[in-house]
Amino acid sequence: MIVWLRSITQARLAWVLLGVSAVFLEVCALLFQHGLGLRPCLMCIYERIAVIGLIVSSVVALIDPSKRIWRWSGLIMWGLCIYRGLQLSLRHVDYLLHPSPFNTCSLFPDFPSWLPLDVWFPWWFKPLAECSERQWSMLGWELPQWLVLIFSLYLLVWLMVITANLLTHRYLTD
């Protein structure tokens, strides 16, 4: 299985699947916002950026996944994005489950001055709600809780893939 996991990361299909799954999540976020009328909060916006990072990491690896530099660049970016996405979604769940005036997110994004995404693309990156606002649930879970599950699954897959890529043939033949 380890050899198989390493081999699929050297092919384009695995990276295409990562990119397509992340694009699907972004499309869902935009459909929730513009189709269902849900208003994104600051944490939602930051979580969207983590998902965009997954798209970028898959594109980087797709340059040539058979070459270590591109594959490892994609793997490292993938790991950083899911770590940050999981961290953000856990904090978002905390805001949602423990609302208080002392435990809330800002209403204004903290983008760098050279990259004001909320000004350039307000329909995508402008926060319009508070993080503790409950707007949608499915099977008793709120959207941030689903994001914790999604980022945890990405993390589990990443851990298996990174382990397979770190093990050398010497360890696999003994």
Secondary structure as UniProt FT lines:
FT   HELIX           2..9
FT   HELIX           12..30
FT   HELIX           31..35
FT   HELIX           42..62
FT   TURN            65..66
FT   HELIX           68..97
FT   TURN            101..102
FT   TURN            113..114
FT   HELIX           117..120
FT   HELIX           122..125
FT   TURN            131..132
FT   STRAND          137..138
FT   TURN            139..140
FT   STRAND          141..142
FT   HELIX           143..166
FT   HELIX           169..173
//
